[in-house]
Amino acid sequence: MTKEKRLEQYTLKHPQEVLLLEVETEGETDRILIFKGFSSSLTGATAYDPDVPVLSEEATILSIDRAVSPYSPENPQYLEQGISWETMAQRLDQLGL
């Protein structure tokens, strides 16, 4: 399962949370929001087809923030910030994702 699909599955199991990712692909940074099983780019285009990945396999996840849903960009309520992919991957493993 891809990183994106694992994170989407996490948000399906935790619908009260939004994940905010900072990623880098080919020298370009992007912010991706994942909520209730769907991913969307906050800085770039997002395909209409949900089967088209927003997070490429080549992308490096720089950090992950967990925020309370519904997400308000003007006043985000963070549960945790600056999580590394390695830490999040361990948590996903523990959840069987």
mmCIF file as gemmi writes it, N, C-alpha and C atoms, coordinates in Angstrom:
data_model
loop_
_atom_site.group_PDB
_atom_site.id
_atom_site.type_symbol
_atom_site.label_atom_id
_atom_site.label_alt_id
_atom_site.label_comp_id
_atom_site.label_asym_id
_atom_site.label_entity_id
_atom_site.label_seq_id
_atom_site.pdbx_PDB_ins_code
_atom_site.Cartn_x
_atom_site.Cartn_y
_atom_site.Cartn_z
_atom_site.occupancy
_atom_site.B_iso_or_equiv
_atom_site.pdbx_formal_charge
_atom_site.auth_seq_id
_atom_site.auth_asym_id
_atom_site.pdbx_PDB_model_num
ATOM 1 N N . MET Axp A 1 ? 0.853 -1.18 0 1 0 ? 1 A 1
ATOM 2 C CA . MET Axp A 1 ? 0 0 0 1 0 ? 1 A 1
ATOM 3 C C . MET Axp A 1 ? 0.899 1.243 0 1 0 ? 1 A 1
ATOM 4 N N . THR Axp A 2 ? 0.515 2.248 -0.773 1 0 ? 2 A 1
ATOM 5 C CA . THR Axp A 2 ? 1.318 3.469 -0.867 1 0 ? 2 A 1
ATOM 6 C C . THR Axp A 2 ? 1.214 4.286 0.423 1 0 ? 2 A 1
ATOM 7 N N . LYS Axp A 3 ? 2.148 5.205 0.581 1 0 ? 3 A 1
ATOM 8 C CA . LYS Axp A 3 ? 2.108 6.101 1.743 1 0 ? 3 A 1
ATOM 9 C C . LYS Axp A 3 ? 0.786 6.859 1.786 1 0 ? 3 A 1
ATOM 10 N N . GLU Axp A 4 ? 0.381 7.373 0.625 1 0 ? 4 A 1
ATOM 11 C CA . GLU Axp A 4 ? -0.859 8.149 0.565 1 0 ? 4 A 1
ATOM 12 C C . GLU Axp A 4 ? -2.058 7.304 0.987 1 0 ? 4 A 1
ATOM 13 N N . LYS Axp A 5 ? -2.156 6.085 0.477 1 0 ? 5 A 1
ATOM 14 C CA . LYS Axp A 5 ? -3.29 5.212 0.821 1 0 ? 5 A 1
ATOM 15 C C . LYS Axp A 5 ? -3.277 4.861 2.308 1 0 ? 5 A 1
ATOM 16 N N . ARG Axp A 6 ? -2.096 4.644 2.868 1 0 ? 6 A 1
ATOM 17 C CA . ARG Axp A 6 ? -2.003 4.346 4.301 1 0 ? 6 A 1
ATOM 18 C C . ARG Axp A 6 ? -2.501 5.526 5.131 1 0 ? 6 A 1
ATOM 19 N N . LEU Axp A 7 ? -2.098 6.733 4.74 1 0 ? 7 A 1
ATOM 20 C CA . LEU Axp A 7 ? -2.531 7.93 5.466 1 0 ? 7 A 1
ATOM 21 C C . LEU Axp A 7 ? -4.027 8.178 5.276 1 0 ? 7 A 1
ATOM 22 N N . GLU Axp A 8 ? -4.53 7.919 4.076 1 0 ? 8 A 1
ATOM 23 C CA . GLU Axp A 8 ? -5.969 8.054 3.845 1 0 ? 8 A 1
ATOM 24 C C . GLU Axp A 8 ? -6.749 7.065 4.713 1 0 ? 8 A 1
ATOM 25 N N . GLN Axp A 9 ? -6.248 5.842 4.824 1 0 ? 9 A 1
ATOM 26 C CA . GLN Axp A 9 ? -6.903 4.844 5.673 1 0 ? 9 A 1
ATOM 27 C C . GLN Axp A 9 ? -6.892 5.294 7.136 1 0 ? 9 A 1
ATOM 28 N N . TYR Axp A 10 ? -5.8 5.906 7.555 1 0 ? 10 A 1
ATOM 29 C CA . TYR Axp A 10 ? -5.721 6.437 8.922 1 0 ? 10 A 1
ATOM 30 C C . TYR Axp A 10 ? -6.85 7.441 9.163 1 0 ? 10 A 1
ATOM 31 N N . THR Axp A 11 ? -7.066 8.35 8.201 1 0 ? 11 A 1
ATOM 32 C CA . THR Axp A 11 ? -8.101 9.371 8.402 1 0 ? 11 A 1
ATOM 33 C C . THR Axp A 11 ? -9.507 8.781 8.352 1 0 ? 11 A 1
ATOM 34 N N . LEU Axp A 12 ? -9.679 7.658 7.69 1 0 ? 12 A 1
ATOM 35 C CA . LEU Axp A 12 ? -10.982 6.982 7.731 1 0 ? 12 A 1
ATOM 36 C C . LEU Axp A 12 ? -11.238 6.407 9.12 1 0 ? 12 A 1
ATOM 37 N N . LYS Axp A 13 ? -10.171 5.921 9.762 1 0 ? 13 A 1
ATOM 38 C CA . LYS Axp A 13 ? -10.297 5.368 11.115 1 0 ? 13 A 1
ATOM 39 C C . LYS Axp A 13 ? -10.346 6.47 12.18 1 0 ? 13 A 1
ATOM 40 N N . HIS Axp A 14 ? -9.872 7.663 11.829 1 0 ? 14 A 1
ATOM 41 C CA . HIS Axp A 14 ? -9.848 8.808 12.754 1 0 ? 14 A 1
ATOM 42 C C . HIS Axp A 14 ? -10.502 10.016 12.069 1 0 ? 14 A 1
ATOM 43 N N . PRO Axp A 15 ? -11.823 9.958 11.839 1 0 ? 15 A 1
ATOM 44 C CA . PRO Axp A 15 ? -12.485 11.036 11.087 1 0 ? 15 A 1
ATOM 45 C C . PRO Axp A 15 ? -12.495 12.384 11.804 1 0 ? 15 A 1
ATOM 46 N N . GLN Axp A 16 ? -12.133 12.395 13.064 1 0 ? 16 A 1
ATOM 47 C CA . GLN Axp A 16 ? -12.065 13.65 13.814 1 0 ? 16 A 1
ATOM 48 C C . GLN Axp A 16 ? -10.734 14.37 13.583 1 0 ? 16 A 1
ATOM 49 N N . GLU Axp A 17 ? -9.867 13.769 12.76 1 0 ? 17 A 1
ATOM 50 C CA . GLU Axp A 17 ? -8.546 14.35 12.49 1 0 ? 17 A 1
ATOM 51 C C . GLU Axp A 17 ? -8.368 14.687 11.016 1 0 ? 17 A 1
ATOM 52 N N . VAL Axp A 18 ? -7.538 15.686 10.784 1 0 ? 18 A 1
ATOM 53 C CA . VAL Axp A 18 ? -7.071 16.067 9.461 1 0 ? 18 A 1
ATOM 54 C C . VAL Axp A 18 ? -5.555 15.941 9.491 1 0 ? 18 A 1
ATOM 55 N N . LEU Axp A 19 ? -4.974 15.376 8.448 1 0 ? 19 A 1
ATOM 56 C CA . LEU Axp A 19 ? -3.519 15.321 8.339 1 0 ? 19 A 1
ATOM 57 C C . LEU Axp A 19 ? -3.068 16.378 7.34 1 0 ? 19 A 1
ATOM 58 N N . LEU Axp A 20 ? -2.053 17.136 7.713 1 0 ? 20 A 1
ATOM 59 C CA . LEU Axp A 20 ? -1.456 18.141 6.84 1 0 ? 20 A 1
ATOM 60 C C . LEU Axp A 20 ? -0.014 17.74 6.601 1 0 ? 20 A 1
ATOM 61 N N . LEU Axp A 21 ? 0.313 17.49 5.35 1 0 ? 21 A 1
ATOM 62 C CA . LEU Axp A 21 ? 1.653 17.049 4.995 1 0 ? 21 A 1
ATOM 63 C C . LEU Axp A 21 ? 2.404 18.16 4.29 1 0 ? 21 A 1
ATOM 64 N N . GLU Axp A 22 ? 3.672 18.288 4.617 1 0 ? 22 A 1
ATOM 65 C CA . GLU Axp A 22 ? 4.574 19.116 3.828 1 0 ? 22 A 1
ATOM 66 C C . GLU Axp A 22 ? 5.471 18.139 3.09 1 0 ? 22 A 1
ATOM 67 N N . VAL Axp A 23 ? 5.456 18.22 1.755 1 0 ? 23 A 1
ATOM 68 C CA . VAL Axp A 23 ? 6.208 17.267 0.943 1 0 ? 23 A 1
ATOM 69 C C . VAL Axp A 23 ? 7.086 18.007 -0.057 1 0 ? 23 A 1
ATOM 70 N N . GLU Axp A 24 ? 8.082 17.288 -0.541 1 0 ? 24 A 1
ATOM 71 C CA . GLU Axp A 24 ? 8.956 17.836 -1.581 1 0 ? 24 A 1
ATOM 72 C C . GLU Axp A 24 ? 9.07 16.82 -2.703 1 0 ? 24 A 1
ATOM 73 N N . THR Axp A 25 ? 8.865 17.308 -3.931 1 0 ? 25 A 1
ATOM 74 C CA . THR Axp A 25 ? 8.998 16.482 -5.125 1 0 ? 25 A 1
ATOM 75 C C . THR Axp A 25 ? 9.802 17.26 -6.147 1 0 ? 25 A 1
ATOM 76 N N . GLU Axp A 26 ? 10.931 16.709 -6.548 1 0 ? 26 A 1
ATOM 77 C CA . GLU Axp A 26 ? 11.791 17.333 -7.561 1 0 ? 26 A 1
ATOM 78 C C . GLU Axp A 26 ? 12.083 18.797 -7.235 1 0 ? 26 A 1
ATOM 79 N N . GLY Axp A 27 ? 12.384 19.078 -5.976 1 0 ? 27 A 1
ATOM 80 C CA . GLY Axp A 27 ? 12.75 20.42 -5.551 1 0 ? 27 A 1
ATOM 81 C C . GLY Axp A 27 ? 11.584 21.352 -5.283 1 0 ? 27 A 1
ATOM 82 N N . GLU Axp A 28 ? 10.365 20.914 -5.548 1 0 ? 28 A 1
ATOM 83 C CA . GLU Axp A 28 ? 9.166 21.723 -5.313 1 0 ? 28 A 1
ATOM 84 C C . GLU Axp A 28 ? 8.464 21.246 -4.047 1 0 ? 28 A 1
ATOM 85 N N . THR Axp A 29 ? 8.056 22.198 -3.202 1 0 ? 29 A 1
ATOM 86 C CA . THR Axp A 29 ? 7.332 21.822 -1.99 1 0 ? 29 A 1
ATOM 87 C C . THR Axp A 29 ? 5.828 21.951 -2.223 1 0 ? 29 A 1
ATOM 88 N N . ASP Axp A 30 ? 5.084 21.172 -1.483 1 0 ? 30 A 1
ATOM 89 C CA . ASP Axp A 30 ? 3.628 21.171 -1.582 1 0 ? 30 A 1
ATOM 90 C C . ASP Axp A 30 ? 3.06 20.909 -0.199 1 0 ? 30 A 1
ATOM 91 N N . ARG Axp A 31 ? 1.857 21.375 0.034 1 0 ? 31 A 1
ATOM 92 C CA . ARG Axp A 31 ? 1.099 21.067 1.254 1 0 ? 31 A 1
ATOM 93 C C . ARG Axp A 31 ? -0.079 20.213 0.815 1 0 ? 31 A 1
ATOM 94 N N . ILE Axp A 32 ? -0.25 19.081 1.465 1 0 ? 32 A 1
ATOM 95 C CA . ILE Axp A 32 ? -1.336 18.165 1.143 1 0 ? 32 A 1
ATOM 96 C C . ILE Axp A 32 ? -2.187 17.971 2.386 1 0 ? 32 A 1
ATOM 97 N N . LEU Axp A 33 ? -3.486 18.059 2.201 1 0 ? 33 A 1
ATOM 98 C CA . LEU Axp A 33 ? -4.439 17.831 3.274 1 0 ? 33 A 1
ATOM 99 C C . LEU Axp A 33 ? -5.103 16.476 3.026 1 0 ? 33 A 1
ATOM 100 N N . ILE Axp A 34 ? -5.179 15.645 4.065 1 0 ? 34 A 1
ATOM 101 C CA . ILE Axp A 34 ? -5.844 14.348 3.959 1 0 ? 34 A 1
ATOM 102 C C . ILE Axp A 34 ? -6.937 14.303 5.016 1 0 ? 34 A 1
ATOM 103 N N . PHE Axp A 35 ? -8.169 14.015 4.549 1 0 ? 35 A 1
ATOM 104 C CA . PHE Axp A 35 ? -9.331 14.03 5.441 1 0 ? 35 A 1
ATOM 105 C C . PHE Axp A 35 ? -10.351 13.008 4.961 1 0 ? 35 A 1
ATOM 106 N N . LYS Axp A 36 ? -10.782 12.156 5.875 1 0 ? 36 A 1
ATOM 107 C CA . LYS Axp A 36 ? -11.802 11.14 5.604 1 0 ? 36 A 1
ATOM 108 C C . LYS Axp A 36 ? -11.522 10.35 4.328 1 0 ? 36 A 1
ATOM 109 N N . GLY Axp A 37 ? -10.26 9.966 4.16 1 0 ? 37 A 1
ATOM 110 C CA . GLY Axp A 37 ? -9.892 9.096 3.054 1 0 ? 37 A 1
ATOM 111 C C . GLY Axp A 37 ? -9.591 9.769 1.738 1 0 ? 37 A 1
ATOM 112 N N . PHE Axp A 38 ? -9.558 11.092 1.71 1 0 ? 38 A 1
ATOM 113 C CA . PHE Axp A 38 ? -9.276 11.814 0.474 1 0 ? 38 A 1
ATOM 114 C C . PHE Axp A 38 ? -8.107 12.771 0.663 1 0 ? 38 A 1
ATOM 115 N N . SER Axp A 39 ? -7.295 12.897 -0.386 1 0 ? 39 A 1
ATOM 116 C CA . SER Axp A 39 ? -6.134 13.787 -0.377 1 0 ? 39 A 1
ATOM 117 C C . SER Axp A 39 ? -6.367 14.943 -1.334 1 0 ? 39 A 1
ATOM 118 N N . SER Axp A 40 ? -5.861 16.114 -0.951 1 0 ? 40 A 1
ATOM 119 C CA . SER Axp A 40 ? -5.985 17.288 -1.793 1 0 ? 40 A 1
ATOM 120 C C . SER Axp A 40 ? -4.761 18.172 -1.602 1 0 ? 40 A 1
ATOM 121 N N . SER Axp A 41 ? -4.235 18.672 -2.708 1 0 ? 41 A 1
ATOM 122 C CA . SER Axp A 41 ? -3.11 19.599 -2.639 1 0 ? 41 A 1
ATOM 123 C C . SER Axp A 41 ? -3.627 20.98 -2.271 1 0 ? 41 A 1
ATOM 124 N N . LEU Axp A 42 ? -2.948 21.628 -1.343 1 0 ? 42 A 1
ATOM 125 C CA . LEU Axp A 42 ? -3.314 22.988 -0.955 1 0 ? 42 A 1
ATOM 126 C C . LEU Axp A 42 ? -2.572 24.032 -1.772 1 0 ? 42 A 1
ATOM 127 N N . THR Axp A 43 ? -1.511 23.618 -2.469 1 0 ? 43 A 1
ATOM 128 C CA . THR Axp A 43 ? -0.713 24.58 -3.225 1 0 ? 43 A 1
ATOM 129 C C . THR Axp A 43 ? -0.655 24.275 -4.712 1 0 ? 43 A 1
ATOM 130 N N . GLY Axp A 44 ? -1.073 23.098 -5.12 1 0 ? 44 A 1
ATOM 131 C CA . GLY Axp A 44 ? -1.048 22.717 -6.528 1 0 ? 44 A 1
ATOM 132 C C . GLY Axp A 44 ? -2.398 22.19 -6.965 1 0 ? 44 A 1
ATOM 133 N N . ALA Axp A 45 ? -2.439 21.694 -8.173 1 0 ? 45 A 1
ATOM 134 C CA . ALA Axp A 45 ? -3.683 21.149 -8.717 1 0 ? 45 A 1
ATOM 135 C C . ALA Axp A 45 ? -3.945 19.757 -8.153 1 0 ? 45 A 1
ATOM 136 N N . THR Axp A 46 ? -5.22 19.434 -8.002 1 0 ? 46 A 1
ATOM 137 C CA . THR Axp A 46 ? -5.646 18.105 -7.581 1 0 ? 46 A 1
ATOM 138 C C . THR Axp A 46 ? -6.566 17.56 -8.661 1 0 ? 46 A 1
ATOM 139 N N . ALA Axp A 47 ? -6.279 16.347 -9.137 1 0 ? 47 A 1
ATOM 140 C CA . ALA Axp A 47 ? -7.11 15.731 -10.176 1 0 ? 47 A 1
ATOM 141 C C . ALA Axp A 47 ? -8.508 15.45 -9.642 1 0 ? 47 A 1
ATOM 142 N N . TYR Axp A 48 ? -9.486 15.501 -10.534 1 0 ? 48 A 1
ATOM 143 C CA . TYR Axp A 48 ? -10.867 15.181 -10.15 1 0 ? 48 A 1
ATOM 144 C C . TYR Axp A 48 ? -11.025 13.708 -9.818 1 0 ? 48 A 1
ATOM 145 N N . ASP Axp A 49 ? -10.215 12.874 -10.45 1 0 ? 49 A 1
ATOM 146 C CA . ASP Axp A 49 ? -10.282 11.424 -10.254 1 0 ? 49 A 1
ATOM 147 C C . ASP Axp A 49 ? -9.565 11.057 -8.955 1 0 ? 49 A 1
ATOM 148 N N . PRO Axp A 50 ? -10.281 10.518 -7.956 1 0 ? 50 A 1
ATOM 149 C CA . PRO Axp A 50 ? -9.629 10.178 -6.681 1 0 ? 50 A 1
ATOM 150 C C . PRO Axp A 50 ? -8.612 9.044 -6.79 1 0 ? 50 A 1
ATOM 151 N N . ASP Axp A 51 ? -8.602 8.338 -7.932 1 0 ? 51 A 1
ATOM 152 C CA . ASP Axp A 51 ? -7.619 7.274 -8.134 1 0 ? 51 A 1
ATOM 153 C C . ASP Axp A 51 ? -6.262 7.817 -8.583 1 0 ? 51 A 1
ATOM 154 N N . VAL Axp A 52 ? -6.213 9.089 -8.962 1 0 ? 52 A 1
ATOM 155 C CA . VAL Axp A 52 ? -4.945 9.722 -9.342 1 0 ? 52 A 1
ATOM 156 C C . VAL Axp A 52 ? -4.285 10.218 -8.065 1 0 ? 52 A 1
ATOM 157 N N . PRO Axp A 53 ? -3.097 9.692 -7.735 1 0 ? 53 A 1
ATOM 158 C CA . PRO Axp A 53 ? -2.467 10.072 -6.468 1 0 ? 53 A 1
ATOM 159 C C . PRO Axp A 53 ? -2.059 11.546 -6.428 1 0 ? 53 A 1
ATOM 160 N N . VAL Axp A 54 ? -2.234 12.136 -5.262 1 0 ? 54 A 1
ATOM 161 C CA . VAL Axp A 54 ? -1.777 13.507 -5.016 1 0 ? 54 A 1
ATOM 162 C C . VAL Axp A 54 ? -0.327 13.464 -4.547 1 0 ? 54 A 1
ATOM 163 N N . LEU Axp A 55 ? -0.005 12.439 -3.77 1 0 ? 55 A 1
ATOM 164 C CA . LEU Axp A 55 ? 1.342 12.245 -3.232 1 0 ? 55 A 1
ATOM 165 C C . LEU Axp A 55 ? 2.062 11.228 -4.106 1 0 ? 55 A 1
ATOM 166 N N . SER Axp A 56 ? 3.037 11.698 -4.887 1 0 ? 56 A 1
ATOM 167 C CA . SER Axp A 56 ? 3.762 10.784 -5.771 1 0 ? 56 A 1
ATOM 168 C C . SER Axp A 56 ? 4.69 9.883 -4.962 1 0 ? 56 A 1
ATOM 169 N N . GLU Axp A 57 ? 5.022 8.749 -5.544 1 0 ? 57 A 1
ATOM 170 C CA . GLU Axp A 57 ? 5.934 7.813 -4.884 1 0 ? 57 A 1
ATOM 171 C C . GLU Axp A 57 ? 7.326 8.426 -4.713 1 0 ? 57 A 1
ATOM 172 N N . GLU Axp A 58 ? 7.679 9.378 -5.578 1 0 ? 58 A 1
ATOM 173 C CA . GLU Axp A 58 ? 8.995 10.025 -5.511 1 0 ? 58 A 1
ATOM 174 C C . GLU Axp A 58 ? 9.046 11.12 -4.448 1 0 ? 58 A 1
ATOM 175 N N . ALA Axp A 59 ? 7.901 11.537 -3.957 1 0 ? 59 A 1
ATOM 176 C CA . ALA Axp A 59 ? 7.846 12.642 -2.993 1 0 ? 59 A 1
ATOM 177 C C . ALA Axp A 59 ? 8.475 12.247 -1.665 1 0 ? 59 A 1
ATOM 178 N N . THR Axp A 60 ? 9.113 13.212 -1.049 1 0 ? 60 A 1
ATOM 179 C CA . THR Axp A 60 ? 9.649 13.05 0.298 1 0 ? 60 A 1
ATOM 180 C C . THR Axp A 60 ? 8.715 13.778 1.258 1 0 ? 60 A 1
ATOM 181 N N . ILE Axp A 61 ? 8.223 13.056 2.262 1 0 ? 61 A 1
ATOM 182 C CA . ILE Axp A 61 ? 7.383 13.687 3.274 1 0 ? 61 A 1
ATOM 183 C C . ILE Axp A 61 ? 8.308 14.366 4.278 1 0 ? 61 A 1
ATOM 184 N N . LEU Axp A 62 ? 8.238 15.687 4.34 1 0 ? 62 A 1
ATOM 185 C CA . LEU Axp A 62 ? 9.099 16.457 5.232 1 0 ? 62 A 1
ATOM 186 C C . LEU Axp A 62 ? 8.536 16.488 6.646 1 0 ? 62 A 1
ATOM 187 N N . SER Axp A 63 ? 7.214 16.627 6.763 1 0 ? 63 A 1
ATOM 188 C CA . SER Axp A 63 ? 6.58 16.623 8.084 1 0 ? 63 A 1
ATOM 189 C C . SER Axp A 63 ? 5.087 16.378 7.94 1 0 ? 63 A 1
ATOM 190 N N . ILE Axp A 64 ? 4.506 15.899 9.037 1 0 ? 64 A 1
ATOM 191 C CA . ILE Axp A 64 ? 3.068 15.642 9.104 1 0 ? 64 A 1
ATOM 192 C C . ILE Axp A 64 ? 2.535 16.319 10.361 1 0 ? 64 A 1
ATOM 193 N N . ASP Axp A 65 ? 1.44 17.05 10.198 1 0 ? 65 A 1
ATOM 194 C CA . ASP Axp A 65 ? 0.748 17.656 11.333 1 0 ? 65 A 1
ATOM 195 C C . ASP Axp A 65 ? -0.617 16.995 11.464 1 0 ? 65 A 1
ATOM 196 N N . ARG Axp A 66 ? -1.023 16.749 12.694 1 0 ? 66 A 1
ATOM 197 C CA . ARG Axp A 66 ? -2.37 16.247 12.984 1 0 ? 66 A 1
ATOM 198 C C . ARG Axp A 66 ? -3.178 17.41 13.534 1 0 ? 66 A 1
ATOM 199 N N . ALA Axp A 67 ? -4.341 17.662 12.937 1 0 ? 67 A 1
ATOM 200 C CA . ALA Axp A 67 ? -5.198 18.76 13.38 1 0 ? 67 A 1
ATOM 201 C C . ALA Axp A 67 ? -6.62 18.252 13.593 1 0 ? 67 A 1
ATOM 202 N N . VAL Axp A 68 ? -7.37 19.025 14.373 1 0 ? 68 A 1
ATOM 203 C CA . VAL Axp A 68 ? -8.76 18.699 14.661 1 0 ? 68 A 1
ATOM 204 C C . VAL Axp A 68 ? -9.617 19.023 13.439 1 0 ? 68 A 1
ATOM 205 N N . SER Axp A 69 ? -10.57 18.159 13.16 1 0 ? 69 A 1
ATOM 206 C CA . SER Axp A 69 ? -11.546 18.393 12.107 1 0 ? 69 A 1
ATOM 207 C C . SER Axp A 69 ? -12.777 19.055 12.722 1 0 ? 69 A 1
ATOM 208 N N . PRO Axp A 70 ? -13.42 19.974 12.052 1 0 ? 70 A 1
ATOM 209 C CA . PRO Axp A 70 ? -13.107 20.474 10.722 1 0 ? 70 A 1
ATOM 210 C C . PRO Axp A 70 ? -11.906 21.421 10.757 1 0 ? 70 A 1
ATOM 211 N N . TYR Axp A 71 ? -11.131 21.379 9.685 1 0 ? 71 A 1
ATOM 212 C CA . TYR Axp A 71 ? -9.91 22.17 9.592 1 0 ? 71 A 1
ATOM 213 C C . TYR Axp A 71 ? -10.242 23.605 9.207 1 0 ? 71 A 1
ATOM 214 N N . SER Axp A 72 ? -9.713 24.529 9.956 1 0 ? 72 A 1
ATOM 215 C CA . SER Axp A 72 ? -9.865 25.951 9.664 1 0 ? 72 A 1
ATOM 216 C C . SER Axp A 72 ? -8.475 26.533 9.435 1 0 ? 72 A 1
ATOM 217 N N . PRO Axp A 73 ? -8.132 26.897 8.197 1 0 ? 73 A 1
ATOM 218 C CA . PRO Axp A 73 ? -6.794 27.43 7.932 1 0 ? 73 A 1
ATOM 219 C C . PRO Axp A 73 ? -6.496 28.714 8.698 1 0 ? 73 A 1
ATOM 220 N N . GLU Axp A 74 ? -7.545 29.471 9.035 1 0 ? 74 A 1
ATOM 221 C CA . GLU Axp A 74 ? -7.347 30.714 9.775 1 0 ? 74 A 1
ATOM 222 C C . GLU Axp A 74 ? -7.036 30.451 11.244 1 0 ? 74 A 1
ATOM 223 N N . ASN Axp A 75 ? -7.544 29.327 11.773 1 0 ? 75 A 1
ATOM 224 C CA . ASN Axp A 75 ? -7.359 29.02 13.187 1 0 ? 75 A 1
ATOM 225 C C . ASN Axp A 75 ? -7.24 27.504 13.385 1 0 ? 75 A 1
ATOM 226 N N . PRO Axp A 76 ? -6.153 26.918 12.881 1 0 ? 76 A 1
ATOM 227 C CA . PRO Axp A 76 ? -6.02 25.461 13.016 1 0 ? 76 A 1
ATOM 228 C C . PRO Axp A 76 ? -5.8 25.057 14.471 1 0 ? 76 A 1
ATOM 229 N N . GLN Axp A 77 ? -6.409 23.947 14.844 1 0 ? 77 A 1
ATOM 230 C CA . GLN Axp A 77 ? -6.227 23.398 16.184 1 0 ? 77 A 1
ATOM 231 C C . GLN Axp A 77 ? -5.4 22.124 16.042 1 0 ? 77 A 1
ATOM 232 N N . TYR Axp A 78 ? -4.117 22.253 16.327 1 0 ? 78 A 1
ATOM 233 C CA . TYR Axp A 78 ? -3.204 21.135 16.144 1 0 ? 78 A 1
ATOM 234 C C . TYR Axp A 78 ? -3.226 20.191 17.34 1 0 ? 78 A 1
ATOM 235 N N . LEU Axp A 79 ? -3.233 18.913 17.036 1 0 ? 79 A 1
ATOM 236 C CA . LEU Axp A 79 ? -3.065 17.88 18.049 1 0 ? 79 A 1
ATOM 237 C C . LEU Axp A 79 ? -1.585 17.559 18.216 1 0 ? 79 A 1
ATOM 238 N N . GLU Axp A 80 ? -0.862 17.635 17.09 1 0 ? 80 A 1
ATOM 239 C CA . GLU Axp A 80 ? 0.567 17.31 17.068 1 0 ? 80 A 1
ATOM 240 C C . GLU Axp A 80 ? 1.15 17.89 15.789 1 0 ? 80 A 1
ATOM 241 N N . GLN Axp A 81 ? 2.365 18.396 15.868 1 0 ? 81 A 1
ATOM 242 C CA . GLN Axp A 81 ? 3.011 18.995 14.702 1 0 ? 81 A 1
ATOM 243 C C . GLN Axp A 81 ? 4.409 18.427 14.5 1 0 ? 81 A 1
ATOM 244 N N . GLY Axp A 82 ? 4.848 18.454 13.238 1 0 ? 82 A 1
ATOM 245 C CA . GLY Axp A 82 ? 6.22 18.086 12.912 1 0 ? 82 A 1
ATOM 246 C C . GLY Axp A 82 ? 6.538 16.607 13.038 1 0 ? 82 A 1
ATOM 247 N N . ILE Axp A 83 ? 5.562 15.748 12.808 1 0 ? 83 A 1
ATOM 248 C CA . ILE Axp A 83 ? 5.79 14.302 12.891 1 0 ? 83 A 1
ATOM 249 C C . ILE Axp A 83 ? 6.58 13.869 11.658 1 0 ? 83 A 1
ATOM 250 N N . SER Axp A 84 ? 7.606 13.079 11.852 1 0 ? 84 A 1
ATOM 251 C CA . SER Axp A 84 ? 8.371 12.557 10.719 1 0 ? 84 A 1
ATOM 252 C C . SER Axp A 84 ? 7.608 11.393 10.088 1 0 ? 84 A 1
ATOM 253 N N . TRP Axp A 85 ? 7.933 11.105 8.818 1 0 ? 85 A 1
ATOM 254 C CA . TRP Axp A 85 ? 7.311 9.959 8.161 1 0 ? 85 A 1
ATOM 255 C C . TRP Axp A 85 ? 7.652 8.673 8.912 1 0 ? 85 A 1
ATOM 256 N N . GLU Axp A 86 ? 8.868 8.549 9.387 1 0 ? 86 A 1
ATOM 257 C CA . GLU Axp A 86 ? 9.286 7.334 10.088 1 0 ? 86 A 1
ATOM 258 C C . GLU Axp A 86 ? 8.429 7.094 11.328 1 0 ? 86 A 1
ATOM 259 N N . THR Axp A 87 ? 8.173 8.144 12.098 1 0 ? 87 A 1
ATOM 260 C CA . THR Axp A 87 ? 7.334 8.027 13.294 1 0 ? 87 A 1
ATOM 261 C C . THR Axp A 87 ? 5.902 7.666 12.916 1 0 ? 87 A 1
ATOM 262 N N . MET Axp A 88 ? 5.371 8.345 11.899 1 0 ? 88 A 1
ATOM 263 C CA . MET Axp A 88 ? 3.995 8.067 11.482 1 0 ? 88 A 1
ATOM 264 C C . MET Axp A 88 ? 3.879 6.66 10.913 1 0 ? 88 A 1
ATOM 265 N N . ALA Axp A 89 ? 4.877 6.217 10.17 1 0 ? 89 A 1
ATOM 266 C CA . ALA Axp A 89 ? 4.848 4.866 9.598 1 0 ? 89 A 1
ATOM 267 C C . ALA Axp A 89 ? 4.798 3.814 10.704 1 0 ? 89 A 1
ATOM 268 N N . GLN Axp A 90 ? 5.521 4.044 11.792 1 0 ? 90 A 1
ATOM 269 C CA . GLN Axp A 90 ? 5.471 3.115 12.926 1 0 ? 90 A 1
ATOM 270 C C . GLN Axp A 90 ? 4.069 3.071 13.524 1 0 ? 90 A 1
ATOM 271 N N . ARG Axp A 91 ? 3.441 4.219 13.65 1 0 ? 91 A 1
ATOM 272 C CA . ARG Axp A 91 ? 2.071 4.277 14.183 1 0 ? 91 A 1
ATOM 273 C C . ARG Axp A 91 ? 1.098 3.546 13.258 1 0 ? 91 A 1
ATOM 274 N N . LEU Axp A 92 ? 1.279 3.745 11.955 1 0 ? 92 A 1
ATOM 275 C CA . LEU Axp A 92 ? 0.416 3.068 10.989 1 0 ? 92 A 1
ATOM 276 C C . LEU Axp A 92 ? 0.611 1.557 11.061 1 0 ? 92 A 1
ATOM 277 N N . ASP Axp A 93 ? 1.859 1.131 11.217 1 0 ? 93 A 1
ATOM 278 C CA . ASP Axp A 93 ? 2.149 -0.303 11.372 1 0 ? 93 A 1
ATOM 279 C C . ASP Axp A 93 ? 1.417 -0.867 12.583 1 0 ? 93 A 1
ATOM 280 N N . GLN Axp A 94 ? 1.45 -0.129 13.688 1 0 ? 94 A 1
ATOM 281 C CA . GLN Axp A 94 ? 0.786 -0.581 14.916 1 0 ? 94 A 1
ATOM 282 C C . GLN Axp A 94 ? -0.726 -0.686 14.739 1 0 ? 94 A 1
ATOM 283 N N . LEU Axp A 95 ? -1.278 0.138 13.854 1 0 ? 95 A 1
ATOM 284 C CA . LEU Axp A 95 ? -2.715 0.111 13.577 1 0 ? 95 A 1
ATOM 285 C C . LEU Axp A 95 ? -3.077 -0.881 12.471 1 0 ? 95 A 1
ATOM 286 N N . GLY Axp A 96 ? -2.058 -1.529 11.909 1 0 ? 96 A 1
ATOM 287 C CA . GLY Axp A 96 ? -2.296 -2.477 10.829 1 0 ? 96 A 1
ATOM 288 C C . GLY Axp A 96 ? -2.578 -1.822 9.49 1 0 ? 96 A 1
ATOM 289 N N . LEU Axp A 97 ? -2.069 -0.604 9.316 1 0 ? 97 A 1
ATOM 290 C CA . LEU Axp A 97 ? -2.297 0.135 8.067 1 0 ? 97 A 1
ATOM 291 C C . LEU Axp A 97 ? -1.034 0.219 7.235 1 0 ? 97 A 1
